[in-house]
Amino acid sequence: MEALSLRLREERERLGLSQEAFAALGGQKRLSQTRYERGERVPDSNYLAALSRAGVDVHYVLTGRRSEGGAPDPLTPGGHRSGQTARTPGFCESDAEPFRGPDPMENRVGAVARMLGARAGVDVWKVRSTSMALAGYMPGDFILVDTRASVGASAGDVVVAQIYDDAAGTATTVLRRFEPPVLVSASQVPDDLRVLVVDGEKVAIRGKVIASWRM
């Protein structure tokens, strides 16, 4: 049990996710994730199956041996495309990423997030670029992303989306405004001005921004 809990935490840290974001992949809340990692509770099959679908190496968590072909590529919450191989999101080049930080900071951010509606499937992200600066989203701002609303995004919604590069096997995460059927930026940076057509394959919406704040 202790070894399993340690491997679960190791896998979460390998993917660079906070307990809250990782728990959301399995349909759980942060408290459950904390108990799993402390060895106070045993993860159930539904949780593990959901993690596996999201690209987590559950085989390693259970056995201590990596899956054949190595560890799977990490995905953001809600980033899995059913029936397709997991792809690595380009966090190093992304407009936003799941928030992770020192425990005191996570506690402060988490408190605000809960007041604004954070729950399972609604995760805290941090803005990294100026792609939506003219709409008030600045680097360092925090946003709540509802990964369950990726299908129901409406015109004018600010969304998190991914651009897939099948040749490289990677995906870049972008922050944009949805103006069906395209995504547009609110920036004066030339590289951000390209209009992205949402087709569900090469460009797919992964969540809708429902709140933002800065600290």
N, CA and C atoms as a LAMMPS dump frame, in Angstrom:
ITEM: TIMESTEP
0
ITEM: NUMBER OF ATOMS
645
ITEM: BOX BOUNDS ff ff ff
-5.0000000000000000e+02 5.0000000000000000e+02
-5.0000000000000000e+02 5.0000000000000000e+02
-5.0000000000000000e+02 5.0000000000000000e+02
ITEM: ATOMS id mol type element x y z
1 1 1 N 0.827 -1.203 0
2 1 2 C 0 0 0
3 1 3 C 0.865 1.258 0
4 2 1 N 1.912 1.259 0.826
5 2 2 C 2.791 2.423 0.894
6 2 3 C 3.492 2.641 -0.439
7 3 1 N 3.939 1.537 -1.068
8 3 2 C 4.634 1.66 -2.345
9 3 3 C 3.695 2.205 -3.416
10 4 1 N 2.445 1.764 -3.406
11 4 2 C 1.481 2.234 -4.397
12 4 3 C 1.244 3.733 -4.239
13 5 1 N 1.073 4.185 -3.005
14 5 2 C 0.817 5.601 -2.774
15 5 3 C 2.007 6.456 -3.192
16 6 1 N 3.216 5.944 -2.969
17 6 2 C 4.415 6.682 -3.368
18 6 3 C 4.525 6.764 -4.887
19 7 1 N 4.197 5.662 -5.571
20 7 2 C 4.261 5.669 -7.041
21 7 3 C 3.176 6.564 -7.631
22 8 1 N 2.028 6.626 -6.969
23 8 2 C 0.958 7.502 -7.451
24 8 3 C 1.411 8.957 -7.392
25 9 1 N 2.042 9.324 -6.29
26 9 2 C 2.542 10.698 -6.171
27 9 3 C 3.662 10.946 -7.19
28 10 1 N 4.528 9.96 -7.376
29 10 2 C 5.627 10.109 -8.341
30 10 3 C 5.086 10.33 -9.745
31 11 1 N 4.029 9.597 -10.094
32 11 2 C 3.447 9.741 -11.427
33 11 3 C 2.792 11.112 -11.589
34 12 1 N 2.129 11.587 -10.551
35 12 2 C 1.532 12.928 -10.603
36 12 3 C 2.617 13.983 -10.807
37 13 1 N 3.712 13.867 -10.067
38 13 2 C 4.795 14.849 -10.17
39 13 3 C 5.5 14.745 -11.521
40 14 1 N 5.561 13.533 -12.083
41 14 2 C 6.157 13.369 -13.412
42 14 3 C 5.367 14.147 -14.459
43 15 1 N 4.048 14.166 -14.284
44 15 2 C 3.196 14.891 -15.217
45 15 3 C 3.127 16.381 -14.909
46 16 1 N 3.702 16.788 -13.769
47 16 2 C 3.726 18.197 -13.41
48 16 3 C 2.375 18.763 -13.032
49 17 1 N 1.515 17.937 -12.405
50 17 2 C 0.174 18.374 -12.039
51 17 3 C 0.033 18.541 -10.532
52 18 1 N -0.794 19.487 -10.128
53 18 2 C -1.129 19.644 -8.717
54 18 3 C -2.035 18.488 -8.3
55 19 1 N -2.206 18.3 -6.992
56 19 2 C -3.108 17.255 -6.522
57 19 3 C -4.518 17.499 -7.037
58 20 1 N -4.933 18.745 -7.066
59 20 2 C -6.283 19.084 -7.518
60 20 3 C -6.489 18.732 -8.982
61 21 1 N -5.527 19.095 -9.819
62 21 2 C -5.644 18.822 -11.25
63 21 3 C -5.572 17.334 -11.532
64 22 1 N -4.68 16.631 -10.831
65 22 2 C -4.527 15.188 -11.046
66 22 3 C -5.784 14.457 -10.591
67 23 1 N -6.33 14.866 -9.436
68 23 2 C -7.547 14.239 -8.922
69 23 3 C -8.693 14.399 -9.915
70 24 1 N -8.753 15.566 -10.569
71 24 2 C -9.831 15.823 -11.525
72 24 3 C -9.768 14.858 -12.705
73 25 1 N -8.557 14.452 -13.091
74 25 2 C -8.422 13.475 -14.172
75 25 3 C -9.147 12.183 -13.824
76 26 1 N -9.143 11.831 -12.532
77 26 2 C -9.793 10.601 -12.084
78 26 3 C -11.186 10.819 -11.547
79 27 1 N -11.726 12.045 -11.708
80 27 2 C -13.069 12.326 -11.236
81 27 3 C -13.184 12.459 -9.728
82 28 1 N -12.071 12.809 -9.075
83 28 2 C -12.055 12.941 -7.62
84 28 3 C -11.702 14.369 -7.212
85 29 1 N -11.776 14.628 -5.913
86 29 2 C -11.389 15.923 -5.381
87 29 3 C -10.007 15.832 -4.755
88 30 1 N -9.44 16.972 -4.45
89 30 2 C -8.071 17.007 -3.935
90 30 3 C -7.919 16.214 -2.635
91 31 1 N -8.93 16.271 -1.758
92 31 2 C -8.843 15.564 -0.484
93 31 3 C -8.655 14.063 -0.702
94 32 1 N -9.376 13.506 -1.669
95 32 2 C -9.229 12.081 -1.97
96 32 3 C -7.824 11.782 -2.469
97 33 1 N -7.3 12.674 -3.34
98 33 2 C -5.951 12.48 -3.862
99 33 3 C -4.934 12.502 -2.731
100 34 1 N -5.105 13.425 -1.786
101 34 2 C -4.204 13.504 -0.638
102 34 3 C -4.222 12.207 0.151
103 35 1 N -5.396 11.661 0.367
104 35 2 C -5.518 10.41 1.123
105 35 3 C -4.903 9.236 0.374
106 36 1 N -5.062 9.231 -0.948
107 36 2 C -4.427 8.172 -1.744
108 36 3 C -2.906 8.229 -1.588
109 37 1 N -2.359 9.442 -1.685
110 37 2 C -0.905 9.6 -1.648
111 37 3 C -0.337 9.382 -0.25
112 38 1 N -1.147 9.525 0.766
113 38 2 C -0.712 9.253 2.131
114 38 3 C -0.899 7.791 2.513
115 39 1 N -1.557 7.038 1.647
116 39 2 C -1.809 5.636 1.945
117 39 3 C -2.981 5.423 2.879
118 40 1 N -3.83 6.447 3.029
119 40 2 C -4.971 6.345 3.928
120 40 3 C -6.17 5.697 3.25
121 41 1 N -6.176 5.722 1.923
122 41 2 C -7.251 5.093 1.161
123 41 3 C -6.664 4.399 -0.047
124 42 1 N -7.363 3.36 -0.521
125 42 2 C -6.932 2.629 -1.713
126 42 3 C -7.737 3.14 -2.909
127 43 1 N -7.086 3.574 -3.983
128 43 2 C -7.82 4.047 -5.164
129 43 3 C -8.73 2.963 -5.719
130 44 1 N -9.932 3.347 -6.152
131 44 2 C -10.833 2.339 -6.707
132 44 3 C -10.617 2.199 -8.213
133 45 1 N -11.298 1.212 -8.79
134 45 2 C -11.068 0.876 -10.204
135 45 3 C -11.537 1.983 -11.137
136 46 1 N -12.625 2.68 -10.785
137 46 2 C -13.126 3.757 -11.655
138 46 3 C -12.114 4.902 -11.752
139 47 1 N -11.519 5.23 -10.618
140 47 2 C -10.506 6.288 -10.573
141 47 3 C -9.293 5.899 -11.426
142 48 1 N -8.819 4.677 -11.262
143 48 2 C -7.641 4.225 -12.003
144 48 3 C -7.927 4.132 -13.493
145 49 1 N -9.125 3.699 -13.843
146 49 2 C -9.484 3.592 -15.262
147 49 3 C -9.52 4.974 -15.91
148 50 1 N -10.049 5.962 -15.178
149 50 2 C -10.105 7.325 -15.703
150 50 3 C -8.694 7.893 -15.885
151 51 1 N -7.808 7.618 -14.929
152 51 2 C -6.421 8.071 -15.057
153 51 3 C -5.748 7.448 -16.268
154 52 1 N -6.008 6.168 -16.473
155 52 2 C -5.401 5.475 -17.607
156 52 3 C -5.844 6.093 -18.922
157 53 1 N -7.137 6.42 -19.034
158 53 2 C -7.651 7.042 -20.26
159 53 3 C -7.038 8.411 -20.497
160 54 1 N -6.625 9.084 -19.398
161 54 2 C -6.035 10.427 -19.506
162 54 3 C -4.536 10.387 -19.781
163 55 1 N -3.955 9.199 -19.868
164 55 2 C -2.537 9.098 -20.191
165 55 3 C -1.622 8.806 -19.031
166 56 1 N -2.172 8.531 -17.849
167 56 2 C -1.357 8.197 -16.68
168 56 3 C -0.91 6.74 -16.782
169 57 1 N 0.327 6.463 -16.406
170 57 2 C 0.85 5.094 -16.461
171 57 3 C 0.371 4.323 -15.229
172 58 1 N -0.87 3.864 -15.288
173 58 2 C -1.469 3.146 -14.159
174 58 3 C -0.769 1.807 -13.925
175 59 1 N -0.267 1.206 -14.982
176 59 2 C 0.47 -0.057 -14.833
177 59 3 C 1.658 0.135 -13.897
178 60 1 N 2.351 1.265 -14.062
179 60 2 C 3.487 1.56 -13.186
180 60 3 C 3.016 1.799 -11.755
181 61 1 N 1.922 2.55 -11.598
182 61 2 C 1.401 2.841 -10.257
183 61 3 C 1.094 1.544 -9.511
184 62 1 N 0.531 0.564 -10.21
185 62 2 C 0.109 -0.675 -9.565
186 62 3 C 1.24 -1.68 -9.382
187 63 1 N 2.175 -1.723 -10.348
188 63 2 C 3.185 -2.789 -10.33
189 63 3 C 4.615 -2.307 -10.098
190 64 1 N 4.869 -1.026 -10.342
191 64 2 C 6.239 -0.529 -10.24
192 64 3 C 7.028 -0.712 -11.512
193 65 1 N 6.369 -1.198 -12.574
194 65 2 C 7.042 -1.402 -13.871
195 65 3 C 6.356 -0.533 -14.919
196 66 1 N 7.164 0.18 -15.699
197 66 2 C 6.621 1.052 -16.724
198 66 3 C 5.94 0.224 -17.815
199 67 1 N 4.893 0.822 -18.412
200 67 2 C 4.195 0.174 -19.504
201 67 3 C 5.143 -0.036 -20.674
202 68 1 N 4.848 -1.035 -21.494
203 68 2 C 5.681 -1.308 -22.655
204 68 3 C 5.737 -0.093 -23.554
205 69 1 N 6.934 0.292 -23.942
206 69 2 C 7.111 1.474 -24.769
207 69 3 C 7.368 2.727 -23.967
208 70 1 N 7.458 2.565 -22.627
209 70 2 C 7.774 3.718 -21.785
210 70 3 C 6.534 4.38 -21.255
211 71 1 N 6.764 5.419 -20.454
212 71 2 C 5.65 6.142 -19.836
213 71 3 C 4.857 6.889 -20.895
214 72 1 N 3.537 6.948 -20.75
215 72 2 C 2.716 7.668 -21.72
216 72 3 C 2.922 9.165 -21.618
217 73 1 N 2.545 9.856 -22.696
218 73 2 C 2.649 11.307 -22.695
219 73 3 C 1.608 11.9 -21.757
220 74 1 N 1.974 12.935 -20.998
221 74 2 C 0.998 13.568 -20.114
222 74 3 C -0.002 14.396 -20.895
223 75 1 N -1.229 14.503 -20.331
224 75 2 C -2.267 15.326 -20.904
225 75 3 C -2.811 16.274 -19.857
226 76 1 N -3.347 17.369 -20.305
227 76 2 C -4.032 18.25 -19.381
228 76 3 C -5.365 17.642 -19.021
229 77 1 N -5.992 18.087 -17.912
230 77 2 C -7.316 17.597 -17.592
231 77 3 C -8.264 17.822 -18.762
232 78 1 N -8.97 16.768 -19.154
233 78 2 C -9.891 16.865 -20.275
234 78 3 C -9.208 16.799 -21.615
235 79 1 N -7.879 16.557 -21.66
236 79 2 C -7.151 16.627 -22.914
237 79 3 C -7.126 15.354 -23.715
238 80 1 N -7.722 14.276 -23.226
239 80 2 C -7.67 13.006 -23.941
240 80 3 C -8.647 12.994 -25.109
241 81 1 N -8.213 12.443 -26.238
242 81 2 C -9.102 12.277 -27.366
243 81 3 C -9.413 10.796 -27.494
244 82 1 N -10.672 10.412 -27.309
245 82 2 C -11.085 9.019 -27.27
246 82 3 C -10.648 8.276 -28.521
247 83 1 N -10.034 7.098 -28.307
248 83 2 C -9.643 6.245 -29.409
249 83 3 C -8.347 6.643 -30.068
250 84 1 N -7.653 7.653 -29.534
251 84 2 C -6.399 8.079 -30.13
252 84 3 C -5.289 8.035 -29.1
253 85 1 N -4.064 7.938 -29.58
254 85 2 C -2.903 7.879 -28.708
255 85 3 C -2.716 9.194 -27.977
256 86 1 N -2.347 9.108 -26.675
257 86 2 C -2.126 10.324 -25.895
258 86 3 C -0.995 11.136 -26.5
259 87 1 N -1.138 12.45 -26.454
260 87 2 C -0.124 13.337 -27.001
261 87 3 C 0.36 14.281 -25.933
262 88 1 N 1.591 14.708 -26.049
263 88 2 C 2.167 15.608 -25.053
264 88 3 C 1.773 17.048 -25.316
265 89 1 N 1.112 17.714 -24.344
266 89 2 C 0.815 19.122 -24.54
267 89 3 C 2.075 19.966 -24.443
268 90 1 N 2.18 20.987 -25.3
269 90 2 C 3.399 21.789 -25.289
270 90 3 C 3.375 22.843 -24.204
271 91 1 N 3.448 22.409 -22.935
272 91 2 C 3.386 23.348 -21.827
273 91 3 C 4.481 24.4 -21.919
274 92 1 N 5.648 24.046 -22.472
275 92 2 C 6.742 25.001 -22.528
276 92 3 C 6.425 26.146 -23.489
277 93 1 N 5.451 25.95 -24.375
278 93 2 C 5.101 26.975 -25.338
279 93 3 C 3.646 27.407 -25.182
280 94 1 N 3.001 27.024 -24.099
281 94 2 C 1.565 27.221 -23.982
282 94 3 C 1.201 28.603 -23.465
283 95 1 N -0.063 28.997 -23.744
284 95 2 C -0.591 30.265 -23.256
285 95 3 C -1.022 30.162 -21.799
286 96 1 N -1.337 28.941 -21.353
287 96 2 C -1.768 28.715 -19.971
288 96 3 C -1.452 27.278 -19.6
289 97 1 N -1.364 27.024 -18.302
290 97 2 C -1.059 25.683 -17.839
291 97 3 C -1.704 25.449 -16.473
292 98 1 N -1.95 24.183 -16.116
293 98 2 C -2.495 23.89 -14.785
294 98 3 C -1.585 24.466 -13.705
295 99 1 N -2.183 25.122 -12.717
296 99 2 C -1.395 25.774 -11.675
297 99 3 C -0.809 24.758 -10.712
298 100 1 N 0.45 24.966 -10.374
299 100 2 C 1.118 24.207 -9.325
300 100 3 C 2.134 25.145 -8.679
301 101 1 N 2.278 25.052 -7.359
302 101 2 C 3.188 25.95 -6.672
303 101 3 C 3.44 25.474 -5.263
304 102 1 N 4.186 26.227 -4.48
305 102 2 C 4.444 25.86 -3.082
306 102 3 C 3.134 25.698 -2.33
307 103 1 N 3.118 24.807 -1.347
308 103 2 C 1.887 24.515 -0.615
309 103 3 C 1.172 25.757 -0.089
310 104 1 N 1.883 26.722 0.539
311 104 2 C 1.17 27.909 1.027
312 104 3 C 0.455 28.658 -0.09
313 105 1 N 1.12 28.761 -1.254
314 105 2 C 0.508 29.453 -2.388
315 105 3 C -0.676 28.655 -2.905
316 106 1 N -0.535 27.338 -2.985
317 106 2 C -1.637 26.501 -3.447
318 106 3 C -2.835 26.653 -2.529
319 107 1 N -2.588 26.763 -1.231
320 107 2 C -3.684 26.913 -0.273
321 107 3 C -4.424 28.226 -0.493
322 108 1 N -3.674 29.3 -0.714
323 108 2 C -4.293 30.611 -0.941
324 108 3 C -5.082 30.623 -2.242
325 109 1 N -4.459 30.124 -3.289
326 109 2 C -5.126 30.091 -4.592
327 109 3 C -6.337 29.175 -4.523
328 110 1 N -6.182 28.023 -3.847
329 110 2 C -7.288 27.076 -3.73
330 110 3 C -8.48 27.656 -3.004
331 111 1 N -8.217 28.48 -1.987
332 111 2 C -9.305 29.097 -1.23
333 111 3 C -10.12 30.029 -2.122
334 112 1 N -9.424 30.834 -2.933
335 112 2 C -10.119 31.734 -3.857
336 112 3 C -10.88 30.921 -4.899
337 113 1 N -10.217 29.884 -5.423
338 113 2 C -10.829 29.059 -6.471
339 113 3 C -12.127 28.42 -5.98
340 114 1 N -12.126 27.942 -4.738
341 114 2 C -13.337 27.305 -4.215
342 114 3 C -14.484 28.309 -4.082
343 115 1 N -14.156 29.529 -3.72
344 115 2 C -15.192 30.563 -3.629
345 115 3 C -15.78 30.873 -5.004
346 116 1 N -14.96 30.692 -6.044
347 116 2 C -15.399 31.011 -7.4
348 116 3 C -16.018 29.817 -8.12
349 117 1 N -16.021 28.648 -7.447
350 117 2 C -16.706 27.496 -8.04
351 117 3 C -15.84 26.314 -8.405
352 118 1 N -14.602 26.248 -7.901
353 118 2 C -13.742 25.103 -8.213
354 118 3 C -14.36 23.826 -7.646
355 119 1 N -14.31 22.766 -8.43
356 119 2 C -14.825 21.457 -8.036
357 119 3 C -14.246 20.438 -9
358 120 1 N -14.672 19.19 -8.862
359 120 2 C -14.16 18.162 -9.763
360 120 3 C -14.445 18.548 -11.214
361 121 1 N -13.417 18.574 -12.031
362 121 2 C -13.567 18.942 -13.432
363 121 3 C -13.428 20.421 -13.703
364 122 1 N -13.306 21.226 -12.634
365 122 2 C -13.08 22.67 -12.778
366 122 3 C -11.744 22.969 -12.098
367 123 1 N -10.733 23.249 -12.886
368 123 2 C -9.363 23.303 -12.398
369 123 3 C -8.767 24.704 -12.457
370 124 1 N -7.788 24.945 -11.587
371 124 2 C -7.075 26.224 -11.578
372 124 3 C -5.916 26.163 -12.578
373 125 1 N -5.88 27.118 -13.467
374 125 2 C -4.785 27.259 -14.426
375 125 3 C -4.142 28.63 -14.222
376 126 1 N -2.974 28.809 -14.803
377 126 2 C -2.272 30.088 -14.725
378 126 3 C -1.932 30.569 -16.128
379 127 1 N -2.246 31.824 -16.402
380 127 2 C -1.977 32.417 -17.715
381 127 3 C -0.477 32.658 -17.86
382 128 1 N 0.063 32.331 -19.024
383 128 2 C 1.499 32.471 -19.235
384 128 3 C 1.854 33.46 -20.335
385 129 1 N 0.901 33.799 -21.192
386 129 2 C 1.239 34.654 -22.329
387 129 3 C 0.304 35.86 -22.408
388 130 1 N 0.525 36.695 -23.412
389 130 2 C -0.318 37.878 -23.621
390 130 3 C -1.339 37.653 -24.738
391 131 1 N -1.623 36.405 -25.058
392 131 2 C -2.524 36.098 -26.18
393 131 3 C -3.923 36.662 -25.99
394 132 1 N -4.346 36.894 -24.717
395 132 2 C -5.664 37.468 -24.44
396 132 3 C -5.543 38.717 -23.575
397 133 1 N -4.409 39.397 -23.687
398 133 2 C -4.134 40.559 -22.838
399 133 3 C -5.14 41.687 -23.049
400 134 1 N -5.553 41.909 -24.279
401 134 2 C -6.483 42.993 -24.568
402 134 3 C -7.883 42.706 -24.025
403 135 1 N -8.109 41.465 -23.606
404 135 2 C -9.387 41.096 -22.982
405 135 3 C -9.246 41.042 -21.464
406 136 1 N -8.051 41.424 -20.968
407 136 2 C -7.84 41.491 -19.527
408 136 3 C -7.153 40.308 -18.897
409 137 1 N -6.729 39.321 -19.703
410 137 2 C -6.03 38.15 -19.167
411 137 3 C -4.527 38.368 -19.319
412 138 1 N -3.858 38.62 -18.196
413 138 2 C -2.444 38.947 -18.216
414 138 3 C -1.605 37.788 -17.682
415 139 1 N -0.331 37.702 -18.109
416 139 2 C 0.551 36.655 -17.569
417 139 3 C 0.585 36.713 -16.045
418 140 1 N 0.438 35.559 -15.411
419 140 2 C 0.412 35.487 -13.958
420 140 3 C -0.982 35.429 -13.382
421 141 1 N -2.003 35.785 -14.187
422 141 2 C -3.384 35.687 -13.716
423 141 3 C -3.777 34.223 -13.531
424 142 1 N -4.713 33.996 -12.63
425 142 2 C -5.274 32.656 -12.428
426 142 3 C -6.625 32.579 -13.113
427 143 1 N -6.932 31.417 -13.683
428 143 2 C -8.225 31.205 -14.323
429 143 3 C -8.799 29.867 -13.875
430 144 1 N -10.12 29.803 -13.807
431 144 2 C -10.803 28.533 -13.544
432 144 3 C -11.262 27.977 -14.879
433 145 1 N -10.847 26.747 -15.177
434 145 2 C -11.178 26.126 -16.456
435 145 3 C -12.112 24.949 -16.221
436 146 1 N -13.309 25.028 -16.791
437 146 2 C -14.284 23.939 -16.689
438 146 3 C -14.049 22.991 -17.855
439 147 1 N -13.379 21.874 -17.572
440 147 2 C -13.041 20.925 -18.637
441 147 3 C -14.248 20.105 -19.076
442 148 1 N -15.34 20.197 -18.332
443 148 2 C -16.544 19.463 -18.707
444 148 3 C -17.373 20.236 -19.726
445 149 1 N -17.026 21.511 -19.95
446 149 2 C -17.81 22.372 -20.838
447 149 3 C -17.176 22.523 -22.212
448 150 1 N -16.242 21.64 -22.542
449 150 2 C -15.523 21.783 -23.81
450 150 3 C -16.454 21.649 -25.014
451 151 1 N -17.492 20.849 -24.893
452 151 2 C -18.415 20.656 -26.013
453 151 3 C -19.431 21.793 -26.093
454 152 1 N -19.785 22.356 -24.948
455 152 2 C -20.843 23.355 -24.922
456 152 3 C -20.378 24.798 -24.972
457 153 1 N -19.16 25.052 -25.428
458 153 2 C -18.673 26.432 -25.507
459 153 3 C -19.518 27.24 -26.487
460 154 1 N -19.805 28.479 -26.11
461 154 2 C -20.639 29.357 -26.942
462 154 3 C -19.823 30.519 -27.486
463 155 1 N -20.392 31.223 -28.424
464 155 2 C -19.727 32.379 -29.017
465 155 3 C -19.384 33.4 -27.933
466 156 1 N -18.147 33.862 -27.943
467 156 2 C -17.686 34.837 -26.972
468 156 3 C -17.011 34.242 -25.757
469 157 1 N -17.134 32.928 -25.562
470 157 2 C -16.48 32.284 -24.418
471 157 3 C -14.967 32.292 -24.607
472 158 1 N -14.244 32.509 -23.515
473 158 2 C -12.789 32.34 -23.533
474 158 3 C -12.527 30.887 -23.193
475 159 1 N -11.724 30.235 -24.016
476 159 2 C -11.523 28.799 -23.871
477 159 3 C -10.041 28.431 -23.878
478 160 1 N -9.766 27.246 -23.343
479 160 2 C -8.46 26.621 -23.473
480 160 3 C -8.597 25.564 -24.565
481 161 1 N -7.712 25.607 -25.532
482 161 2 C -7.775 24.65 -26.64
483 161 3 C -6.391 24.082 -26.892
484 162 1 N -6.352 23.024 -27.684
485 162 2 C -5.072 22.424 -28.043
486 162 3 C -4.948 22.316 -29.553
487 163 1 N -3.747 22.625 -30.028
488 163 2 C -3.413 22.503 -31.444
489 163 3 C -2.5 21.287 -31.579
490 164 1 N -2.964 20.296 -32.319
491 164 2 C -2.213 19.05 -32.445
492 164 3 C -1.315 19.043 -33.675
493 165 1 N -0.102 18.571 -33.477
494 165 2 C 0.856 18.382 -34.565
495 165 3 C 1.114 16.887 -34.659
496 166 1 N 0.41 16.224 -35.574
497 166 2 C 0.522 14.771 -35.676
498 166 3 C 1.924 14.332 -36.075
499 167 1 N 2.594 15.123 -36.893
500 167 2 C 3.931 14.752 -37.345
501 167 3 C 4.911 14.713 -36.179
502 168 1 N 4.806 15.694 -35.286
503 168 2 C 5.716 15.757 -34.135
504 168 3 C 5.173 14.999 -32.934
505 169 1 N 3.874 14.646 -32.969
506 169 2 C 3.265 13.95 -31.843
507 169 3 C 3.119 14.828 -30.618
508 170 1 N 2.905 16.127 -30.829
509 170 2 C 2.789 17.063 -29.71
510 170 3 C 1.517 17.894 -29.838
511 171 1 N 1.22 18.616 -28.771
512 171 2 C 0.076 19.526 -28.791
513 171 3 C 0.438 20.779 -28.014
514 172 1 N 0.056 21.921 -28.554
515 172 2 C 0.299 23.195 -27.898
516 172 3 C -1.011 23.716 -27.322
517 173 1 N -0.975 24.173 -26.083
518 173 2 C -2.17 24.686 -25.414
519 173 3 C -2.287 26.186 -25.652
520 174 1 N -3.481 26.629 -26.076
521 174 2 C -3.69 28.047 -26.354
522 174 3 C -4.9 28.577 -25.584
523 175 1 N -4.869 29.873 -25.307
524 175 2 C -5.974 30.577 -24.669
525 175 3 C -6.552 31.532 -25.706
526 176 1 N -7.836 31.363 -26.036
527 176 2 C -8.449 32.151 -27.103
528 176 3 C -9.919 32.424 -26.805
529 177 1 N -10.508 33.327 -27.603
530 177 2 C -11.947 33.562 -27.57
531 177 3 C -12.586 32.764 -28.691
532 178 1 N -13.692 32.095 -28.375
533 178 2 C -14.376 31.248 -29.348
534 178 3 C -15.41 32.073 -30.104
535 179 1 N -15.22 32.167 -31.411
536 179 2 C -16.177 32.806 -32.304
537 179 3 C -16.469 31.789 -33.406
538 180 1 N -17.455 30.904 -33.156
539 180 2 C -17.697 29.756 -34.038
540 180 3 C -17.647 30.11 -35.515
541 181 1 N -16.888 29.334 -36.297
542 181 2 C -16.188 28.1 -35.9
543 181 3 C -14.694 28.309 -35.627
544 182 1 N -14.288 29.504 -35.223
545 182 2 C -12.861 29.784 -35.096
546 182 3 C -12.515 30.272 -33.694
547 183 1 N -11.21 30.261 -33.409
548 183 2 C -10.656 30.814 -32.179
549 183 3 C -9.843 32.05 -32.551
550 184 1 N -10.017 33.129 -31.786
551 184 2 C -9.28 34.359 -32.071
552 184 3 C -8.611 34.852 -30.794
553 185 1 N -7.519 35.563 -30.952
554 185 2 C -6.79 36.1 -29.809
555 185 3 C -7.245 37.53 -29.523
556 186 1 N -6.744 38.076 -28.428
557 186 2 C -6.953 39.491 -28.102
558 186 3 C -5.575 40.041 -27.781
559 187 1 N -4.771 40.147 -28.825
560 187 2 C -3.355 40.466 -28.651
561 187 3 C -2.856 41.261 -29.849
562 188 1 N -1.777 42.004 -29.642
563 188 2 C -1.136 42.718 -30.734
564 188 3 C 0.12 42.006 -31.221
565 189 1 N 0.374 40.833 -30.651
566 189 2 C 1.543 40.049 -31.057
567 189 3 C 1.226 39.347 -32.373
568 190 1 N 2.017 39.556 -33.422
569 190 2 C 1.726 38.977 -34.736
570 190 3 C 1.499 37.463 -34.712
571 191 1 N 2.302 36.737 -33.951
572 191 2 C 2.169 35.278 -33.921
573 191 3 C 0.828 34.823 -33.355
574 192 1 N 0.174 35.682 -32.569
575 192 2 C -1.105 35.312 -31.952
576 192 3 C -2.3 35.625 -32.838
577 193 1 N -2.094 36.361 -33.921
578 193 2 C -3.208 36.855 -34.724
579 193 3 C -3.785 35.815 -35.672
580 194 1 N -3.11 34.695 -35.835
581 194 2 C -3.612 33.653 -36.734
582 194 3 C -4.934 33.097 -36.22
583 195 1 N -5.925 33.037 -37.09
584 195 2 C -7.232 32.485 -36.735
585 195 3 C -7.164 30.964 -36.795
586 196 1 N -7.671 30.298 -35.768
587 196 2 C -7.635 28.838 -35.681
588 196 3 C -9.03 28.274 -35.881
589 197 1 N -9.186 27.39 -36.844
590 197 2 C -10.482 26.768 -37.118
591 197 3 C -10.639 25.534 -36.237
592 198 1 N -11.685 25.517 -35.431
593 198 2 C -11.943 24.376 -34.55
594 198 3 C -12.566 23.251 -35.363
595 199 1 N -11.827 22.139 -35.482
596 199 2 C -12.353 20.994 -36.228
597 199 3 C -12.475 19.737 -35.363
598 200 1 N -12.073 19.852 -34.078
599 200 2 C -12.154 18.7 -33.186
600 200 3 C -11.03 17.711 -33.369
601 201 1 N -10.181 17.924 -34.354
602 201 2 C -9.062 17.027 -34.635
603 201 3 C -7.733 17.761 -34.46
604 202 1 N -7.417 18.638 -35.39
605 202 2 C -6.157 19.386 -35.275
606 202 3 C -6.275 20.537 -34.28
607 203 1 N -7.453 21.071 -34.123
608 203 2 C -7.716 22.122 -33.13
609 203 3 C -8.965 21.724 -32.352
610 204 1 N -8.818 21.551 -31.041
611 204 2 C -9.93 21.085 -30.222
612 204 3 C -10.023 21.885 -28.928
613 205 1 N -11.239 22.288 -28.567
614 205 2 C -11.472 22.997 -27.309
615 205 3 C -11.431 21.989 -26.17
616 206 1 N -10.711 22.333 -25.089
617 206 2 C -10.549 21.422 -23.966
618 206 3 C -11.206 21.931 -22.686
619 207 1 N -11.656 23.178 -22.665
620 207 2 C -12.308 23.69 -21.477
621 207 3 C -12.68 25.147 -21.642
622 208 1 N -13.635 25.59 -20.839
623 208 2 C -14.101 26.974 -20.892
624 208 3 C -13.685 27.706 -19.62
625 209 1 N -13.188 28.929 -19.774
626 209 2 C -12.802 29.752 -18.629
627 209 3 C -14.071 30.325 -18.002
628 210 1 N -14.262 30.054 -16.705
629 210 2 C -15.483 30.538 -16.042
630 210 3 C -15.183 31.621 -15.003
631 211 1 N -13.918 31.84 -14.688
632 211 2 C -13.551 32.901 -13.737
633 211 3 C -12.078 33.197 -13.866
634 212 1 N -11.677 34.408 -13.441
635 212 2 C -10.261 34.766 -13.449
636 212 3 C -10.003 35.736 -12.306
637 213 1 N -8.752 35.745 -11.824
638 213 2 C -8.355 36.679 -10.774
639 213 3 C -6.839 36.776 -10.749
640 214 1 N -6.338 37.771 -10.044
641 214 2 C -4.89 37.902 -9.879
642 214 3 C -4.566 38.156 -8.419
643 215 1 N -3.378 37.732 -8.021
644 215 2 C -2.968 37.841 -6.602
645 215 3 C -1.597 38.497 -6.514
